């Protein structure tokens, strides 16, 4: 299944309370979905920014990932949490990023 960027952003906005409950301040997409070049089988690359001074633990990340998998059933999800230590990945996120909130 392939989704348009507007659909993905709208779905992420609807999930905002679940993200905020885990101290995630901002969520967006990057990669082929953000560029409008997603095709069937494309994954959805998502980036999450924790609230100031917060770093999600594995329980938070697992819960968020499950929420995303459930919402985008049938799509592969890649979730990146800032700060991003890999310079190449950070550059890719910065180049395409579109925030839902």
C-alpha positions as CSV (number, residue, x, y, z in Angstrom):
1,X,0.0,0.0,0.0
2,X,1.3,3.5,-0.8
3,X,0.1,6.6,0.9
4,X,0.2,10.2,-0.1
5,X,2.1,12.6,2.2
6,X,-1.1,14.4,3.1
7,X,-2.8,11.2,4.2
8,X,0.3,10.3,6.4
9,X,0.5,13.8,7.9
10,X,-3.2,13.8,8.7
11,X,-3.0,10.3,10.3
12,X,0.0,11.5,12.4
13,X,-1.9,14.6,13.6
14,X,-4.7,12.3,14.7
15,X,-2.2,10.3,16.7
16,X,-0.8,13.4,18.4
17,X,-2.3,12.7,21.9
18,X,-0.6,9.3,21.9
19,X,2.8,10.8,21.0
20,X,2.4,13.7,23.5
21,X,1.6,11.2,26.2
22,X,5.1,9.8,25.7
23,X,6.7,13.3,25.7
24,X,7.1,13.5,21.9
25,X,6.9,17.1,20.8
26,X,7.1,16.8,17.0
27,X,6.5,14.1,14.5
28,X,7.1,14.2,10.8
29,X,7.9,12.2,7.7
30,X,10.9,12.2,5.4
31,X,12.1,10.1,2.5
32,X,10.0,9.0,-0.5
33,X,6.6,9.7,1.2
34,X,7.7,13.3,1.9
35,X,9.0,13.8,-1.6
36,X,5.8,12.4,-3.1
37,X,7.6,9.6,-4.7
38,X,6.3,6.6,-2.7
39,X,5.2,3.6,-4.6
40,X,3.6,0.4,-3.6
41,X,5.9,-1.3,-1.1
42,X,7.6,2.0,0.0
43,X,8.1,2.3,3.7
44,X,7.0,5.3,5.7
45,X,10.0,7.0,7.2
46,X,9.0,8.9,10.3
47,X,11.0,11.2,12.6
48,X,10.1,12.0,16.2
49,X,11.5,14.8,18.3
50,X,11.2,14.3,22.1
51,X,10.2,17.1,24.4
52,X,13.0,19.3,25.7
53,X,15.4,17.3,27.9
54,X,13.6,14.0,27.3
55,X,14.9,10.8,25.7
56,X,12.3,8.1,25.2
57,X,13.1,4.7,26.6
58,X,12.5,1.4,24.9
59,X,9.1,1.0,26.3
60,X,8.1,4.4,24.9
61,X,9.6,3.5,21.5
62,X,7.9,0.1,21.4
63,X,4.5,1.7,22.3
64,X,4.9,4.3,19.6
65,X,6.0,1.8,17.0
66,X,3.0,-0.4,17.8
67,X,0.7,2.6,17.4
68,X,2.2,3.4,14.0
69,X,2.1,-0.3,12.8
70,X,-1.6,-0.5,13.8
71,X,-2.5,2.8,12.0
72,X,-0.5,2.1,8.9
73,X,-1.3,-1.5,8.7
74,X,0.4,-3.2,5.7
75,X,3.1,-0.6,5.4
76,X,6.7,-0.9,6.7
77,X,7.5,1.8,9.2
78,X,10.9,3.2,10.0
79,X,11.0,5.4,13.1
80,X,13.9,7.7,13.8
81,X,14.2,9.6,17.1
82,X,16.2,12.8,17.4
83,X,18.9,13.6,18.1
84,X,20.2,11.7,15.1
85,X,23.9,10.6,15.6
86,X,24.4,9.4,12.1
87,X,25.4,12.4,10.0
88,X,24.2,10.9,6.7
89,X,20.8,10.0,8.2
90,X,20.5,13.4,9.8
91,X,21.1,15.0,6.4
92,X,18.5,12.8,4.7
93,X,15.9,13.8,7.4
94,X,16.7,17.5,7.1
95,X,16.5,17.4,3.3
96,X,12.9,16.0,3.1
97,X,11.3,16.5,6.5
98,X,7.7,17.5,6.7
99,X,6.3,17.9,10.2
100,X,2.7,16.8,11.1
101,X,3.0,18.7,14.4
